[in-house]
């Protein structure tokens, strides 16, 4: 499978993207999308979820991934549920924080802060890192 990404940061990259479209065979797809979350945003989220899990009693029963899915749901991310192969119950599919745009991920971080403020969570991250 052939997949090439071009970040549009100036006229040269736009011209290259246009050439790629002109050279692409019929049937190929083109997608233009906002940039996804940064590694810094992702590195910030995981300790926040750990802090919430450790300090909010009703969150202790959930895994980190389950807590993240709960916040993705609160953010309004579309979740799909499928039945388990064996036994009863459902499991979520499709919701991944790695596919969020930078702005959506910022909203997720704000939800974590808001929830933490309502539950008196003391963040383990350094104070100066919060401004990022």
RAGIHU-V582111 format. One record per residue. RES is the residue in one small letter. PHI is phi in whole degrees, 0 to 359 (999 if undefined). D_CENTER is the distance of its C-alpha to the mean C-alpha in Angstrom with 2 decimals. Layout:
BEGIN
res:RES phi:PHI d_center:D_CENTER
res:RES phi:PHI d_center:D_CENTER
END
This chain:
BEGIN
res:x phi:999 d_center:25.14
res:x phi:262 d_center:25.04
res:x phi:217 d_center:21.79
res:x phi:231 d_center:21.86
res:x phi:248 d_center:19.40
res:x phi:233 d_center:20.88
res:x phi:272 d_center:19.32
res:x phi:277 d_center:21.45
res:x phi:240 d_center:22.75
res:x phi:182 d_center:26.41
res:x phi:296 d_center:29.28
res:x phi:294 d_center:29.62
res:x phi:291 d_center:26.14
res:x phi:296 d_center:26.67
res:x phi:295 d_center:30.03
res:x phi:297 d_center:28.70
res:x phi:298 d_center:26.08
res:x phi:295 d_center:28.99
res:x phi:296 d_center:31.16
res:x phi:300 d_center:28.60
res:x phi:294 d_center:28.63
res:x phi:298 d_center:32.43
res:x phi:273 d_center:32.76
res:x phi:288 d_center:30.38
res:x phi:288 d_center:32.26
res:x phi:304 d_center:32.36
res:x phi:98 d_center:29.72
res:x phi:291 d_center:26.90
res:x phi:248 d_center:23.70
res:x phi:232 d_center:22.23
res:x phi:226 d_center:18.77
res:x phi:244 d_center:18.01
res:x phi:215 d_center:14.50
res:x phi:290 d_center:12.83
res:x phi:295 d_center:11.35
res:x phi:277 d_center:7.74
res:x phi:309 d_center:6.30
res:x phi:271 d_center:9.30
res:x phi:297 d_center:10.48
res:x phi:295 d_center:11.87
res:x phi:298 d_center:8.88
res:x phi:297 d_center:7.58
res:x phi:294 d_center:11.29
res:x phi:283 d_center:11.60
res:x phi:296 d_center:9.24
res:x phi:299 d_center:11.07
res:x phi:296 d_center:14.50
res:x phi:296 d_center:13.80
res:x phi:295 d_center:13.02
res:x phi:299 d_center:16.11
res:x phi:299 d_center:18.12
res:x phi:296 d_center:17.45
res:x phi:301 d_center:18.37
res:x phi:286 d_center:21.44
res:x phi:254 d_center:22.69
res:x phi:254 d_center:22.09
res:x phi:309 d_center:24.57
res:x phi:288 d_center:23.09
res:x phi:266 d_center:19.81
res:x phi:296 d_center:21.84
res:x phi:283 d_center:22.36
res:x phi:255 d_center:18.73
res:x phi:283 d_center:16.88
res:x phi:301 d_center:13.85
res:x phi:296 d_center:11.86
res:x phi:294 d_center:13.69
res:x phi:296 d_center:12.99
res:x phi:300 d_center:9.20
res:x phi:297 d_center:9.93
res:x phi:296 d_center:12.37
res:x phi:287 d_center:10.21
res:x phi:297 d_center:7.83
res:x phi:297 d_center:11.37
res:x phi:297 d_center:12.64
res:x phi:289 d_center:10.21
res:x phi:100 d_center:11.79
res:x phi:292 d_center:9.34
res:x phi:289 d_center:12.01
res:x phi:247 d_center:12.79
res:x phi:242 d_center:15.71
res:x phi:240 d_center:18.04
res:x phi:240 d_center:20.62
res:x phi:288 d_center:23.71
res:x phi:293 d_center:24.17
res:x phi:295 d_center:26.72
res:x phi:240 d_center:29.04
res:x phi:86 d_center:29.67
res:x phi:267 d_center:28.31
res:x phi:113 d_center:24.86
res:x phi:234 d_center:21.60
res:x phi:224 d_center:18.25
res:x phi:279 d_center:14.85
res:x phi:223 d_center:13.62
res:x phi:95 d_center:11.26
res:x phi:273 d_center:8.18
res:x phi:222 d_center:5.52
res:x phi:292 d_center:1.99
res:x phi:292 d_center:4.11
res:x phi:265 d_center:5.26
res:x phi:290 d_center:4.07
res:x phi:287 d_center:7.17
res:x phi:303 d_center:8.33
res:x phi:294 d_center:9.93
res:x phi:298 d_center:7.39
res:x phi:293 d_center:5.50
res:x phi:300 d_center:9.23
res:x phi:297 d_center:9.87
res:x phi:296 d_center:7.76
res:x phi:299 d_center:9.79
res:x phi:297 d_center:12.78
res:x phi:298 d_center:12.57
res:x phi:297 d_center:12.71
res:x phi:298 d_center:15.59
res:x phi:297 d_center:17.29
res:x phi:298 d_center:17.30
res:x phi:299 d_center:18.49
res:x phi:295 d_center:21.18
res:x phi:291 d_center:22.46
res:x phi:246 d_center:22.78
res:x phi:54 d_center:24.19
res:x phi:285 d_center:21.60
res:x phi:262 d_center:22.74
res:x phi:286 d_center:19.95
res:x phi:277 d_center:20.72
res:x phi:291 d_center:19.24
res:x phi:298 d_center:22.05
res:x phi:304 d_center:22.86
res:x phi:293 d_center:22.79
res:x phi:287 d_center:19.20
res:x phi:293 d_center:18.07
res:x phi:290 d_center:19.29
res:x phi:293 d_center:16.79
END
